Amino acid sequence: MERLSLPSDYPPERRLAGDVGADLEFFNIMSFDSLGLSAEILRALSDKGYEQPTPVQQQAIPYILQGRDIMASAQTGTGKTAAFTLPILQLLSQNPLAKNRRPVRALILTPTRELAAQIGENVVEYSTKLSIRSLVVFGGVSINPQMMKLRGGVDVLVATPGRLLDLAQQRAVDLSAVEILVLDEADRMLDMGFIHDIRRVMKLLPAKKQSLMFSATFSDDIKVLANTLLNNPALVEVARRNAPADQISQCVHLVDKKRKRELLSYMIGHHDWRQVLVFTRTKHGANHLAELLNKDGIKSAAIHGNKSQGARTRALADFKQGEIRVLVATDIAARGLDIDLLPHVVNYELPQIAEDYVHRIGRTGRADATGEALSLVCVDEYGLLRDIERMLKKPIPRIALPGYDPDPTIKAEPLQTGRGSRSSGPSRGAPSRGGARGGASSGGARDGNGGSRESGSRDARPPQRRRDADGASQPGRSGAPRRSAGSSSSYAGSGARDSRSGNKK
């Protein structure tokens, strides 16, 4: 595996002998046009107000344009989606196929529906000046419209693994011409047992292709596994592994479990927080907390796998537009949420997987904006807090609020991990990484598309009986999704788009 090296056109006069790290200051003065992107893509970026590439874009794009396989580790909110979508669009547009042929040329796999929809939106935005058609497909909605759109031809397909395998089983998608494969949130897909789905997908792809893996974190075990899927990949590491962005302020409030909701309501009201993303471990916990906050006069909504796609879309749109103040989410349901300038993230319950802490708080502090991450920690979670601080290699500051000091006589109890099950002890109930997740959220089973669990290993249902993104079966499209600022017109995987005209085909 090759680590980050300087681009071939790096100015010799700026090369510092043997010190690639120092040379990386070169990246800080790069512009998008210096990356070799086409005029059409540059105009689309300019229309969006993007002027300078982020570090992961500066480092990954040259490799991808050279045709290299890469494994890129970058924190959420660093622009990693554009780091692979921009060069993919460049490569496809500069090597067009005959007009009567439109096979899937680029396949982007993601673990969740929300992340798939977000990537699909980005593909459309960046390709507005190009003749590129894209489609998003995932479960929880009717498969028939997706099959119809695929018949019309698609250049870029964004998919969750379960729904993609459903389509392949019904011979609705041909992946034999795929030139570029992307595994986004690769740690999550490989870590949660999705490797079996991925290997099935790999068998449908040509042997000769370019493969790209992007993720916020990569454990050493995941890197070893990734090397079986990638060919001599270049390794791009932008931020220290498992490190939150520097602009995120972190703190911990130690509080009794029964007083967490009271403290959260007080903090929101006292500081007049207008937009807060709150994480719970279970779907039931998310529903219950949202209900209690609404009773406290704080408009709230919950999103998780038992919610219909329409309900999840409406809740997110209301949150973005300021119609609700608090969005309560489980870990998997929140994957792919892209909320500009989100100021506050609250861990109402700590995650059982330490690395999920980084994913959670990475929803704030994006694009160099500042953010605040607050964790409400009861005695049951002290072990989880130690795991997180051990991973971060530093303590998280404690803040004491008069009147909310924890009762020292309360003893730790086993953690509730979903569907009535409890972890084996008060501080740990899951392996730190690798293998099946032992209950990081609320029950469930497979991938984050049309067939996933919020935790655990793959179930054995036949493909046509896939489950929704974190658990519940869904009867097709439920409700018309409400459009919001930044919502994708290819949302729900029901519409392929010609990015030049922006019209649904």
Order of alpha helices (4+ residues) and beta strands (2+ residues): beta-alpha-alpha-alpha-beta-alpha-beta-alpha-beta-alpha-beta-alpha-beta-alpha-alpha-beta-alpha-beta-beta-alpha-beta-alpha-beta-alpha-beta-alpha-beta-alpha-beta-alpha-beta-beta-beta
